[in-house]
Amino acid sequence: MSAPGQYILSMLAAVFWVDTALAQSSEGCRFEPVAGTSRQILRCQEGLTIIVEGGARFSLVDRDRNGNADAVRLRRKALLLEAPAGGVQGGFVVVTPQAIAAVRGTKWTVDVGQGKTSVFVLRGRVAVQRPASTAGVVLAPGEGVDVEAGTGKLTVKRWPAKRVSALMARLGQ
C-alpha cells in the first residue's frame, strides 16, 4: 500500500458520521457569518479555520470523540480549510462522495459538484485518494486534482491562475 493510502486509511479508521442537512455549531467549532454574503467561517479549537461557501452541505465529525472536529463530510459546494501543523491531533480529513483528502497542517480547498471532487493546495501537502482505493497522490502548493467516480488514475495538475482565482472568489478570497 502506498504511503498516502496508509495515511488516509489510518485517518479514517475511527471515523463516525453524524449526518445533518447543514452543519450546526458543534464539535468544538463556532460559526461566524460573513456580512453581506451567504458564506460562513467556522473557527474551531486547535486553530482549524473553515470558510464555507454559501449553500454547502457538510457535516462536522469528531472521530476521536474529544469534542473537537477532526474531519468533515462534504457533499456539495466548496470549503477552504486551514489547519495549522500540529493543531489538529492526528490530522484533518475531508471526505466527499468521490475523494478523501487528508492533511496534518496546510491550507487547501475541496469542491464537490457535478459528479466530481476537486482538491487544490495553497500551502503544505494534501494526500488524496478515492474512498475505495489504497492508491493516491500527494499534492504540493499550486497543484490540484479532479476526482471523478471510477477507478482511473488520479492526475495531479498545476492549476491555471484563472481557475484558482474563480474558486477563491467563491470563497471570498
C-alpha positions as CSV (number, residue, x, y, z in Angstrom):
1,M,0.0,0.0,0.0
2,S,1.3,3.5,-0.8
3,A,2.2,6.0,1.9
4,P,-0.7,8.3,1.1
5,G,-3.0,5.3,1.2
6,Q,-1.7,4.1,4.5
7,Y,-2.0,7.7,5.9
8,I,-5.6,8.2,4.7
9,L,-6.7,4.7,5.9
10,S,-5.3,5.3,9.3
11,M,-7.0,8.7,9.4
12,L,-10.4,7.1,8.6
13,A,-10.1,4.2,11.0
14,A,-12.1,5.9,13.7
15,V,-14.5,8.0,11.6
16,F,-18.2,8.0,12.5
17,W,-20.7,10.3,10.8
18,V,-23.4,12.5,12.2
19,D,-25.4,13.3,9.0
20,T,-27.1,16.7,9.1
21,A,-28.6,18.8,6.3
22,L,-26.4,21.7,7.3
23,A,-23.7,21.6,9.9
24,Q,-24.5,23.1,13.2
25,S,-22.3,24.9,15.7
26,S,-20.7,21.9,17.4
27,E,-17.7,19.7,17.6
28,G,-15.6,22.5,19.1
29,C,-16.4,25.0,16.3
30,R,-18.3,28.2,16.3
31,F,-19.9,29.7,13.2
32,E,-19.3,33.4,12.2
33,P,-21.5,34.7,9.3
34,V,-19.7,36.8,6.8
35,A,-21.6,40.1,6.4
36,G,-23.3,40.7,3.1
37,T,-22.6,37.1,1.8
38,S,-24.0,33.6,2.3
39,R,-20.6,32.4,3.4
40,Q,-19.7,31.4,6.9
41,I,-16.5,30.9,8.8
42,L,-16.0,28.1,11.3
43,R,-13.4,28.8,13.9
44,C,-12.6,25.6,15.7
45,Q,-10.4,24.6,18.6
46,E,-6.8,23.7,17.8
47,G,-6.6,26.6,15.3
48,L,-8.6,25.0,12.5
49,T,-10.5,27.5,10.3
50,I,-13.0,26.5,7.6
51,I,-14.5,29.0,5.2
52,V,-17.8,27.6,3.9
53,E,-19.3,28.5,0.5
54,G,-22.9,29.6,0.7
55,G,-25.1,26.5,0.1
56,A,-22.5,24.0,1.0
57,R,-23.8,20.7,2.5
58,F,-21.5,19.2,5.1
59,S,-21.2,17.5,8.5
60,L,-18.5,18.0,11.1
61,V,-17.0,14.9,12.5
62,D,-15.3,14.2,15.8
63,R,-13.5,10.9,15.1
64,D,-11.8,10.5,18.5
65,R,-14.8,11.9,20.4
66,N,-12.8,14.5,22.2
67,G,-15.3,17.3,21.5
68,N,-13.2,18.8,18.6
69,A,-13.8,18.4,14.8
70,D,-11.1,16.4,13.1
71,A,-13.0,15.6,9.9
72,V,-15.7,16.9,7.7
73,R,-18.0,15.1,5.2
74,L,-18.7,17.4,2.3
75,R,-21.5,16.7,-0.1
76,R,-21.9,19.9,-2.1
77,K,-20.0,23.1,-2.9
78,A,-16.7,24.2,-1.5
79,L,-14.7,24.6,1.7
80,L,-11.4,26.5,2.2
81,L,-9.6,24.9,5.1
82,E,-6.6,26.0,7.1
83,A,-5.2,23.5,9.6
84,P,-2.0,24.6,11.4
85,A,0.7,21.9,11.6
86,G,0.3,20.0,14.8
87,G,-3.0,21.8,15.5
88,V,-5.5,19.0,14.9
89,Q,-4.3,15.9,16.8
90,G,-3.9,13.1,14.2
91,G,-4.5,15.4,11.2
92,F,-7.7,16.5,9.5
93,V,-9.7,14.6,6.8
94,V,-12.3,15.8,4.3
95,V,-14.5,13.0,2.8
96,T,-16.6,13.5,-0.3
97,P,-18.5,11.0,-2.5
98,Q,-15.5,10.8,-4.8
99,A,-12.4,11.5,-2.7
100,I,-10.7,11.6,0.6
101,A,-8.3,14.5,1.3
102,A,-6.1,14.2,4.4
103,V,-3.6,16.6,5.9
104,R,-1.6,17.4,9.1
105,G,-1.1,21.2,8.6
106,T,-1.9,23.2,5.5
107,K,-4.3,25.4,3.6
108,W,-6.4,23.8,0.8
109,T,-9.8,23.8,-0.9
110,V,-12.2,21.0,-1.6
111,D,-15.0,21.5,-4.1
112,V,-17.8,19.0,-4.8
113,G,-20.1,19.3,-7.8
114,Q,-21.4,17.7,-10.9
115,G,-20.1,14.2,-10.1
116,K,-16.5,15.2,-9.2
117,T,-14.4,16.4,-6.3
118,S,-11.6,18.9,-6.9
119,V,-8.8,19.4,-4.4
120,F,-6.3,22.3,-4.6
121,V,-3.4,23.1,-2.3
122,L,-2.4,26.6,-1.4
123,R,0.2,25.7,1.3
124,G,1.5,22.4,2.6
125,R,0.7,19.0,1.3
126,V,-2.5,17.0,0.9
127,A,-2.9,13.3,0.3
128,V,-5.9,12.5,-1.9
129,Q,-7.4,9.1,-2.9
130,R,-10.8,7.6,-3.9
131,P,-12.7,6.2,-0.9
132,A,-12.5,2.6,-2.1
133,S,-8.8,2.8,-3.1
134,T,-5.4,2.5,-1.4
135,A,-3.6,4.3,-4.2
136,G,-3.4,8.0,-4.0
137,V,-1.5,11.2,-4.8
138,V,0.1,13.9,-2.7
139,L,-0.5,17.5,-3.8
140,A,2.0,20.3,-3.2
141,P,1.3,24.1,-3.3
142,G,-0.3,25.2,-6.7
143,E,-1.3,21.6,-7.5
144,G,-4.8,20.2,-7.8
145,V,-6.6,17.0,-8.8
146,D,-10.1,16.3,-10.1
147,V,-11.5,13.1,-8.8
148,E,-14.4,11.5,-10.6
149,A,-16.2,8.3,-9.7
150,G,-14.5,5.3,-11.1
151,T,-11.1,3.6,-10.9
152,G,-8.9,5.6,-13.3
153,K,-5.6,7.1,-12.3
154,L,-5.6,10.4,-10.4
155,T,-3.7,13.0,-12.4
156,V,-2.0,15.9,-10.5
157,K,-2.0,19.2,-12.4
158,R,-0.7,22.7,-11.8
159,W,-3.9,24.7,-11.9
160,P,-4.1,27.8,-14.1
161,A,-4.4,31.2,-12.3
162,K,-7.9,31.7,-13.8
163,R,-9.2,28.5,-12.2
164,V,-7.7,29.2,-8.8
165,S,-9.0,32.8,-8.9
166,A,-12.5,31.7,-9.7
167,L,-12.6,29.2,-6.9
168,M,-11.1,31.5,-4.4
169,A,-13.6,34.3,-5.3
170,R,-16.4,31.9,-4.5
171,L,-14.8,31.6,-1.0
172,G,-14.3,35.4,-0.6
173,Q,-10.5,35.2,-1.0
